[in-house]
Amino acid sequence: MEQLPYQALYAAAFAFLAARPWDTLSEDDVFAVQNPEDGELQFARITGREGDQCELTIFSGVRGLDALWSLSNTPDKTFVSDICCDVSGLCFAAVPKGMLDSVDRDIVAALTLPETFDGNYPVFRSLRPGYYPAHLKPGEIGLLTQVLNQATVIVREIQGGTLSLAVTPGQEDDYVARLSSKNEQGVIAWRTERVTMVLDELLPRPTPTWNGELQAAITAKPVGPQELRLELLLAPPDLSQADEDGAAPVTYVFLVSDHRSRKPLCAQIAVPGASLPEFRQGLPVVLLELLERLPKRPRRVHVELLSLQDSMAELLATLGIALAQHAMPAECEQEQAVLLKQLAEVDMPLPATLWF
């Protein structure tokens, strides 16, 4: 494995950590770094704090910016996997040695670590729609190096008092960006500017449509005491389906259960590697089919993820069903693991809808 690109990447990561970005940036600060190769903006935000709590998440383009804001608005910020699998991106984190996998350890063993090394090792991952995080491809090493270097510049400029990420009234859609340009010799020059990104204009939301007769039949039902819970789960990775880069496809599972008893009512299972946005678009139809089977309309539906709220809110409002958004109880994780194991043993063509 060629170590020179990794040496530059690790050097950029250690320089970023040495700047103590957690003292300067909040988890709501978003900035951009332009890819010198294709000109696309890479939007980034920091999470966590000093040591092994520091992470930098980078998403590409307009949809990446939208994903970062979704991360900020998700009630349980530790559960971001549905968003991380939605758009292309990169991730950097500082972790203890015990969290390194064999590939990470092989790379680190061949590198020169700084004298001030505190025992927290940088790890880097590629985020691809429909796949679990994987190790970087060769072309991503250089891009992440550039992003980390320019992120350090932004942090240092803020610390020096020459730059601010503070939102100015009337300019809420402006973002600080490090923009790049190349001369004829391929030398990259960087400058700091502000770019305007109005998401409502750049990402128009599709107008949902549903079966009008089915909707009317459900609305005509009396409201009962039952409350439902909607969850978007990720099945355990099947490494036998990994691609040539070692990335395993994600299998999404949409689960509807009784909120009080936690008894599952139905599950929609996607094809491994399926597009998450397309999968989410079909979920209101699954919910409608379930509501048709129930004798009464549920009085309330509980969701955790902002993405599920976005896809279900209008439908539930039309049906006269209240929506509650909050983090799910921790004890649900064990139940989810048992259910996912059961679903993995189901032998049927995917996608599939299961009724319990």
C-alpha positions as CSV (number, residue, x, y, z in Angstrom):
1,M,0.0,0.0,0.0
2,E,1.4,3.4,-1.0
3,Q,2.0,5.3,2.2
4,L,2.9,8.8,0.9
5,P,-0.7,9.9,0.4
6,Y,-1.7,8.6,3.8
7,Q,1.3,10.4,5.4
8,A,-0.1,13.7,4.0
9,L,-3.6,12.7,5.1
10,Y,-2.6,11.9,8.7
11,A,-0.5,15.0,8.9
12,A,-3.5,17.1,7.9
13,A,-5.6,15.3,10.5
14,F,-3.1,15.9,13.3
15,A,-2.8,19.5,12.3
16,F,-6.5,19.9,12.5
17,L,-6.7,18.3,15.9
18,A,-3.8,20.5,17.1
19,A,-5.9,23.6,16.2
20,R,-8.4,22.4,18.8
21,P,-11.4,23.1,16.5
22,W,-13.9,22.1,19.3
23,D,-12.9,25.3,21.0
24,T,-13.8,27.4,18.0
25,L,-16.6,25.6,16.1
26,S,-20.0,24.5,17.4
27,E,-22.0,21.6,16.2
28,D,-24.2,24.0,14.3
29,D,-21.4,25.6,12.3
30,V,-21.3,24.5,8.7
31,F,-18.6,25.6,6.2
32,A,-17.5,24.5,2.7
33,V,-14.3,23.5,0.9
34,Q,-14.2,23.4,-2.9
35,N,-12.9,20.2,-4.5
36,P,-10.1,21.4,-6.7
37,E,-10.7,18.6,-9.2
38,D,-14.3,19.1,-10.1
39,G,-15.3,22.3,-8.4
40,E,-18.0,20.8,-6.2
41,L,-18.4,22.2,-2.7
42,Q,-17.8,19.8,0.2
43,F,-19.9,21.0,3.2
44,A,-18.5,20.1,6.7
45,R,-19.4,20.3,10.3
46,I,-17.7,19.2,13.5
47,T,-19.2,17.1,16.2
48,G,-17.9,16.1,19.6
49,R,-15.1,17.6,21.6
50,E,-11.5,17.0,22.5
51,G,-9.7,13.7,22.1
52,D,-11.6,10.7,20.9
53,Q,-14.9,12.6,20.8
54,C,-13.9,14.8,17.8
55,E,-15.4,14.0,14.4
56,L,-15.6,15.9,11.1
57,T,-18.4,14.9,8.7
58,I,-18.2,16.1,5.0
59,F,-21.0,15.7,2.5
60,S,-20.9,16.7,-1.2
61,G,-23.0,19.3,-2.9
62,V,-26.4,20.8,-2.2
63,R,-27.9,17.5,-1.0
64,G,-24.9,17.2,1.3
65,L,-25.7,20.6,2.8
66,D,-29.3,19.5,3.3
67,A,-28.0,16.3,5.0
68,L,-25.9,18.3,7.4
69,W,-28.8,20.4,8.5
70,S,-30.8,17.2,8.9
71,L,-28.1,16.0,11.2
72,S,-28.4,19.1,13.3
73,N,-32.1,18.8,13.6
74,T,-32.3,15.1,14.5
75,P,-33.3,14.7,18.1
76,D,-31.0,11.8,18.8
77,K,-27.8,13.0,17.3
78,T,-26.1,9.7,17.9
79,F,-28.3,8.0,15.3
80,V,-27.4,9.5,12.0
81,S,-26.9,6.4,9.9
82,D,-30.0,6.9,7.8
83,I,-28.7,10.3,6.8
84,C,-25.1,9.2,6.3
85,C,-26.3,6.6,3.8
86,D,-28.3,9.2,1.9
87,V,-25.6,11.2,0.2
88,S,-21.9,10.8,-0.8
89,G,-19.4,12.0,1.8
90,L,-16.3,11.5,3.9
91,C,-15.8,11.2,7.6
92,F,-12.8,11.7,9.9
93,A,-12.7,10.8,13.6
94,A,-10.1,10.5,16.4
95,V,-10.4,7.1,18.2
96,P,-8.4,5.0,20.7
97,K,-6.2,2.3,19.2
98,G,-8.6,-0.4,20.2
99,M,-11.1,0.9,17.7
100,L,-8.8,0.6,14.7
101,D,-9.4,-2.3,12.3
102,S,-6.7,-4.3,10.6
103,V,-6.4,-2.0,7.6
104,D,-6.1,1.1,9.9
105,R,-3.4,-0.6,12.0
106,D,-1.4,-1.6,8.9
107,I,-1.5,2.0,7.6
108,V,-0.6,3.5,11.0
109,A,2.3,1.0,11.5
110,A,4.0,2.4,8.4
111,L,3.6,6.1,9.3
112,T,5.5,8.5,11.4
113,L,3.4,9.8,14.2
114,P,3.9,13.3,15.7
115,E,5.8,13.8,18.9
116,T,2.7,15.3,20.5
117,F,0.6,12.2,19.7
118,D,-2.0,11.7,22.5
119,G,-3.0,8.2,21.7
120,N,-6.1,9.0,19.7
121,Y,-5.7,7.8,16.1
122,P,-7.3,9.4,13.1
123,V,-9.6,7.1,11.1
124,F,-11.1,8.0,7.8
125,R,-14.2,6.5,6.0
126,S,-16.0,6.9,2.8
127,L,-19.8,7.4,2.9
128,R,-21.6,6.1,-0.2
129,P,-25.4,6.0,-0.6
130,G,-26.6,2.4,-0.1
131,Y,-23.5,1.2,1.6
132,Y,-22.0,1.0,5.1
133,P,-19.0,3.3,5.7
134,A,-15.8,1.9,4.0
135,H,-12.1,2.7,3.7
136,L,-11.2,5.5,1.4
137,K,-10.7,5.0,-2.3
138,P,-7.4,6.4,-3.7
139,G,-9.1,9.5,-5.2
140,E,-10.7,10.3,-1.8
141,I,-7.5,10.4,0.1
142,G,-6.4,13.6,-1.6
143,L,-9.8,15.3,-1.3
144,L,-10.0,14.6,2.4
145,T,-6.5,15.9,2.8
146,Q,-7.5,19.1,1.1
147,V,-10.6,19.4,3.2
148,L,-8.8,18.9,6.5
149,N,-6.0,21.4,5.5
150,Q,-8.6,24.1,4.6
151,A,-10.7,23.3,7.7
152,T,-7.6,24.1,9.8
153,V,-7.1,27.4,7.9
154,I,-10.7,28.3,8.7
155,V,-10.2,27.5,12.4
156,R,-7.0,29.4,12.6
157,E,-8.5,32.5,10.9
158,I,-11.4,32.4,13.3
159,Q,-9.0,32.2,16.2
160,G,-7.0,35.1,14.8
161,G,-10.1,37.3,14.6
162,T,-10.0,37.6,10.8
163,L,-13.0,35.4,10.1
164,S,-16.4,34.5,11.7
165,L,-19.0,31.9,10.9
166,A,-21.7,33.9,12.8
167,V,-24.9,34.2,10.9
168,T,-25.7,37.7,9.8
169,P,-29.4,38.7,9.8
170,G,-30.7,38.6,6.2
171,Q,-27.8,36.4,5.1
172,E,-28.9,33.1,6.7
173,D,-28.2,31.2,3.5
174,D,-24.6,32.3,3.3
175,Y,-21.7,30.0,4.1
176,V,-18.0,30.5,4.6
177,A,-16.1,28.6,1.9
178,R,-12.5,27.9,0.9
179,L,-12.6,28.2,-2.8
180,S,-9.9,26.9,-5.1
181,S,-8.3,27.7,-8.5
182,K,-5.5,26.0,-10.5
183,N,-3.0,27.7,-12.7
184,E,-1.5,26.2,-15.8
185,Q,1.1,24.4,-13.8
186,G,-1.6,22.8,-11.6
187,V,-0.7,24.8,-8.5
188,I,-3.8,25.3,-6.3
189,A,-4.5,28.8,-4.9
190,W,-7.1,29.1,-2.1
191,R,-9.3,32.1,-1.0
192,T,-12.0,32.5,1.6
193,E,-15.4,33.8,0.4
194,R,-19.0,33.4,1.2
195,V,-21.4,31.4,-1.0
196,T,-25.2,31.6,-1.0
197,M,-27.1,28.3,-0.9
198,V,-30.9,28.6,-0.7
199,L,-32.0,25.0,-0.1
200,D,-35.7,25.6,-0.8
201,E,-34.8,26.8,-4.3
202,L,-32.0,24.4,-5.0
203,L,-33.9,21.3,-3.6
204,P,-37.6,21.6,-4.4
205,R,-39.6,19.1,-2.5
206,P,-41.8,16.7,-4.5
207,T,-45.5,16.9,-3.9
208,P,-46.7,13.6,-2.5
209,T,-49.7,11.8,-3.9
210,W,-51.7,9.0,-2.3
211,N,-54.7,6.7,-3.1
212,G,-57.6,9.1,-2.5
213,E,-60.2,6.4,-1.9
214,L,-58.0,4.6,0.6
215,Q,-57.3,7.8,2.4
216,A,-61.0,8.6,2.6
217,A,-61.8,5.2,4.0
218,I,-59.2,5.5,6.7
219,T,-60.3,9.0,7.6
220,A,-63.9,7.7,8.0
221,K,-62.7,5.3,10.8
222,P,-63.2,6.3,14.4
223,V,-60.1,7.2,16.4
224,G,-59.0,4.6,18.8
225,P,-56.6,4.5,21.8
226,Q,-53.7,2.8,19.9
227,E,-50.4,4.6,19.2
228,L,-47.9,3.4,16.6
229,R,-44.2,3.7,16.3
230,L,-42.3,4.1,13.0
231,E,-38.6,3.1,12.8
232,L,-36.0,3.0,10.1
233,L,-33.5,0.2,10.8
234,L,-30.4,-1.0,9.2
235,A,-29.9,-4.8,8.9
236,P,-26.5,-6.1,10.0
237,P,-24.0,-6.0,7.1
238,D,-23.6,-9.1,4.9
239,L,-19.9,-9.0,4.1
240,S,-20.4,-11.7,1.5
241,Q,-22.1,-9.0,-0.7
242,A,-19.2,-6.5,-0.3
243,D,-17.9,-4.9,-3.5
244,E,-14.3,-4.8,-4.7
245,D,-13.6,-1.9,-2.2
246,G,-14.9,-3.9,0.7
247,A,-18.0,-1.8,1.1
248,A,-21.1,-3.9,2.2
249,P,-24.5,-2.8,0.9
250,V,-27.1,-1.5,3.4
251,T,-30.5,-3.2,3.7
252,Y,-33.1,-0.8,5.1
253,V,-36.0,-2.0,7.1
254,F,-39.1,0.1,7.8
255,L,-40.8,-1.2,11.0
256,V,-44.2,-0.2,12.2
257,S,-45.1,-1.4,15.7
258,D,-47.5,-0.8,18.6
259,H,-45.9,2.0,20.7
260,R,-47.0,0.6,24.1
261,S,-46.6,-3.1,23.6
262,R,-43.8,-2.8,21.0
263,K,-45.4,-5.6,19.1
264,P,-44.4,-5.4,15.4
265,L,-47.3,-4.9,13.0
266,C,-45.5,-4.8,9.6
267,A,-42.1,-4.4,8.0
268,Q,-40.9,-3.2,4.6
269,I,-37.5,-4.7,3.6
270,A,-35.6,-3.0,0.8
271,V,-33.2,-4.6,-1.7
272,P,-29.6,-4.4,-0.4
273,G,-27.9,-1.3,-1.7
274,A,-31.2,0.4,-2.6
275,S,-31.6,4.1,-2.8
276,L,-32.7,5.4,0.6
277,P,-34.6,8.5,-0.8
278,E,-36.6,6.1,-3.1
279,F,-37.2,3.7,-0.3
280,R,-38.5,6.5,1.9
281,Q,-40.8,7.7,-0.8
282,G,-42.7,4.4,-0.8
283,L,-43.1,4.2,3.0
284,P,-46.4,6.3,3.2
285,V,-48.0,3.7,1.0
286,V,-47.0,0.9,3.3
287,L,-48.4,2.9,6.3
288,L,-51.7,3.4,4.4
289,E,-52.0,-0.3,3.8
290,L,-51.5,-1.0,7.5
291,L,-54.0,1.7,8.6
292,E,-56.6,0.1,6.2
293,R,-56.2,-3.2,8.1
294,L,-56.7,-1.7,11.5
295,P,-60.2,-1.4,12.9
296,K,-59.6,2.2,14.1
297,R,-57.4,5.1,13.3
298,P,-54.5,5.3,15.8
299,R,-54.5,8.5,17.9
300,R,-50.8,9.2,17.6
301,V,-47.7,8.1,15.6
302,H,-44.2,8.3,17.2
303,V,-41.1,8.7,15.1
304,E,-37.4,9.3,16.0
305,L,-35.7,10.3,12.7
306,L,-36.4,13.7,11.1
307,S,-36.4,12.0,7.7
308,L,-39.4,9.9,8.7
309,Q,-41.2,12.9,10.0
310,D,-40.6,14.7,6.7
311,S,-42.0,11.8,4.7
312,M,-45.0,11.1,7.0
313,A,-46.1,14.5,8.4
314,E,-48.4,15.6,5.6
315,L,-50.1,12.2,5.3
316,L,-50.7,11.9,9.0
317,A,-52.1,15.5,9.1
318,T,-54.5,14.7,6.3
319,L,-55.6,11.6,8.2
320,G,-56.1,13.5,11.4
321,I,-53.5,11.5,13.3
322,A,-51.1,13.3,15.7
323,L,-47.4,13.0,15.2
324,A,-44.8,12.9,18.0
325,Q,-41.1,13.2,17.3
326,H,-38.6,12.1,20.0
327,A,-35.8,9.7,20.7
328,M,-36.9,6.1,21.2
329,P,-36.2,4.2,24.5
330,A,-32.8,2.5,24.8
331,E,-34.4,-0.8,25.5
332,C,-35.8,-0.9,22.0
333,E,-32.3,-1.7,20.6
334,Q,-32.3,-5.2,21.9
335,E,-35.8,-5.8,20.5
336,Q,-34.7,-4.4,17.1
337,A,-31.7,-6.7,17.0
338,V,-33.9,-9.8,17.6
339,L,-36.3,-8.7,14.9
340,L,-33.6,-8.0,12.4
341,K,-32.1,-11.4,13.0
342,Q,-35.6,-12.9,12.3
343,L,-36.0,-10.9,9.2
344,A,-32.5,-12.0,7.9
345,E,-33.7,-15.6,8.0
346,V,-36.8,-14.8,5.9
347,D,-36.3,-16.4,2.4
348,M,-38.2,-14.3,-0.1
349,P,-37.5,-12.0,-3.0
350,L,-36.7,-8.4,-2.0
351,P,-38.2,-5.8,-1.7
352,A,-40.9,-7.4,0.5
353,T,-43.6,-6.3,2.9
354,L,-44.2,-8.6,6.0
355,W,-47.4,-8.5,8.0
356,F,-47.3,-9.8,11.6
